[in-house]
Amino acid sequence: MQNEQPFQRLQVELERMIAKKGAGAKLPSEPALAKSLGVSRSTLREAMRTFEVQGLIRRRQGQGTFVVGKQKTFEGGLEVLESIETLSERIGLNVSMGEFDIKRFPVSEENRNLVPFPLKTTLIQIERTINTEERPIAYLVDILPVTILDEKDLQNGFDGSVLDWLLKRGDPVLSQSNTRIDSVEASSEIAHKLQIQRGAALLFFESDVYDTSNQIVTHSYSYFLPGYFDFHIVRQVAKKYFK
């Protein structure tokens, strides 16, 4: 197992180096940087991966690694279900939909354990990245029946948020979301979409949104770069502690 103290010292040295350079500055090549810091390239790569998901550096294929200026952070409480677009308006940060793909498929015996919808239901899967001016910061996947939303609906002003689209239409009426929160390592596919290294740590949400009849409207997977998001939960003290 990697010695923790030397690795922490490496992170401190890298952080100081990055802080001294201005936004847009190019860092030395990986071999040169590893040699100057006295570490292996694999150890350096692991440390650099941490700073990349924090939004402090950006690797560009064939060009090198560059320092990213201080970014605004998406802050929000998880008690209320909101889209990235709504959060971005609140902090005055422009976001846009990047890579976009739509798939249509039926619920079958082979995939019924992966989606919470009845057999033979025809579903639409909407995949997209959400970008700031600098880079992709989130990869979102929504799965829902075509009776609720289909390809034609997405031709009329869809900006990347299925949640906002459903709220604006008002039918079905949404009531709540059950969400599982986890930390996951980026697969090769997701790393490619978010332009990060495979294995980088990501914040992961798996959610089911329900309507007022307690029926699932959409099942979603969301992958976020941790350095761009600051989610929190307000918790109340249990009533038994009050007199």
N, C-alpha and C positions, 0 to 999 in steps of 0.2 A: 504493500500500500504506500502511496506517495507520502513523503514526510510533509506534514501540514505546515510547520513553521517556515521552511524555505519557500514553499508555495505561496504562503501569505506575504512573505517579504517580496517575492516577485510581483505579486499583485500591487503592493504598495509602490514599488519602483515604477511599474507601468503606469499606475494612476498619476504619479508625479510627472512622468514624462508627457502623458497626454494633456495634463492640466497646463503645462508650460507652453504647449503648442496651440496656435490659434485654429479656429474652425477652418477646415479645408486643407490643413497641413498634412503632408504625406509622411507616414512613419517609415523608418528604415525597413528593408526587406526582411523577411522572416529569418533567413540564415544569418544576416548581419546582426539583427536584433538579439537572436538567441546567443550568438557569440559574445556580444558586448555585455549581456546580462549573465553570462556563464551558466546557461541552462540548455537543456535539450530542446529541439524544435517541437517535440510532442508536448513537453511541459509548457512551453511558450504558447503553443496553439490552444491548449486548454485554458490558460489564463486569458488569452485574447478573446476566446469565445464568451467569457463572462462579460467583458466590456462591450462586446458587440450587442448582446441581448439587452444590456443596460442603455443602449443608444449612444454610447460615448465614441464608438468608432464605427466605420463602415468599410467592409471589404468589397472591392470591385474586381471582378474577374479580369485578369490580364493587366490590371492597372496598379494594384497595390492596396494598402490599407490607409484610410484617411480619418482624421479627427473630425468628429461631428460637433457642431456648436451646441450649447445648452438648449435642450428641447423642453417645451411645455409638456406637463404631465396630465393625462386624463385622470381626474379625480372624481370619485363618485361613491355614494353609499350603495350597498347591494340590497338594501331594503326595498328599493324601488327599481322596477325593470325599465331601463332606458337603453337606447341605441348609442353606438359610438358617435353617430352624427349629432344626436342631441347633446352629448357631452362636449363635443367639439365646438358647438355653437356657444356653450356656456363659457368656455375658456378662450374663445376667439381664435381657434386654430382651424385652418382649412384642411379638410380631408376629402378624398375622392375615391371612387371605386376603381380598382385596378383590374387585374386579371379576372375574367368572368366566364363561368361555364354553367350550362344547364344540362341535366340528365333526367330522363323519364324512365321509370321502371315499375313493375308490379311487385307487390308483396307476395313472396313465394315461401315454400317450405324451407328453402335454402337460406333465406335472409330474414325470416320472420322474427328471429331472436335479436336482430340488430335494429329493428324499427318497431315502434309501439302502435302499429296500425293493423287492422284486420287483414286476413288473407285476401288476395286478389285486388286489394285497393291499389289503384294506379297513383304513384307518387311522383312528385317533381323534386329534384335535388338541385339546389342553387348554391354554387361555390363561388367565392370571390375574395379578393384581397382588398383591404382598406389601406389607403396610402396617405401619408403626409406629403409635403412637397419634397422631402428628402428620401423617403423609402417606404416599403410596405411595413405596417406595424401590426396587422391582424389578418388572420385567415379565418373566414366564416363559412359554415355549411349549414343550410336550413333544408329540412326534408318535411314536406307536407302534401296532403292530397291535392290532386289537380282540380278537384271540385271546389277547393278554396282559392287556389291560385294556379294559373297556368302560364305558358309562354306568352300568350297575347297580352296578359295583364302587365308583364314586365316591359312591354314596348312603350308604355305610357308613363314616362317620368320616374322610372325606378332608379334610385340613387345608391343602392347597395344595402339598404335596411329593409328586411322583410317585416320586422316589427313595426317600423314607422308606416310602411305601406298598409299593413293590416289595421293599425290604429286609425289612419286617415279614412279608410273605407268604412270602418265601424261595423263590419259584418264578416265573421262572427265577432261578438263582443268579448274581448279578452278580459280575464279576471286575475290570473296568477301564474307564477312560474315556479317549478321545482328545479333546482340547479345543483349539480354536483361540481365541486371545485377541486382541482388537483394540479399538481406540477408534473409535466411530462417532458420527455426528451424528443426533440424534433426528429421525425423520420426523414428519409431522403427526400420524399415528395414534398413534405411541408417545409423542410429547410430550403428547397429550391424555390418554393412560392414566396417565402419570406426573406430570401436572399441572405441566409445565415448558414452556419456550419451545421452539419448533421450532428445530432446529439446535444445541441444547445438546449438549455432549460427554458420551457415556455409555461405560461399560465394557461390552464385549460378549463373551460366550462362545458358541461354537457347539460342541456336544459330541455324541459318539456313545458310548453306554454299551453294553458288550458283556457277554455271559454267559460261562460257563466253556467253552462250545463255540465261542467266538469269533464268535457271531452277534450282530448289532446288536439290542438290545432297544428302545432309545429314542433318537430324534434330537431335540436340543433347542436352543433359542435363549434366551439370558438377557441382559437389559439391566439394568444396575445404575447407580444414582446414585453417582458416585465419592466424594462426601463422606461416604458412610455405610459404605464398604467399604475394608478395608486387607488385600489379599491379598498373599502373599509366597511365595517358593520357596526351599527350602533346597537348595543345590547342593554336591556333593562335589568335591574336587580330584581331577583325573585321576590314576590309579594310577601313570602313568609318571613322576610327579614324586616318588614315594616310592622310597627305596632298598630 
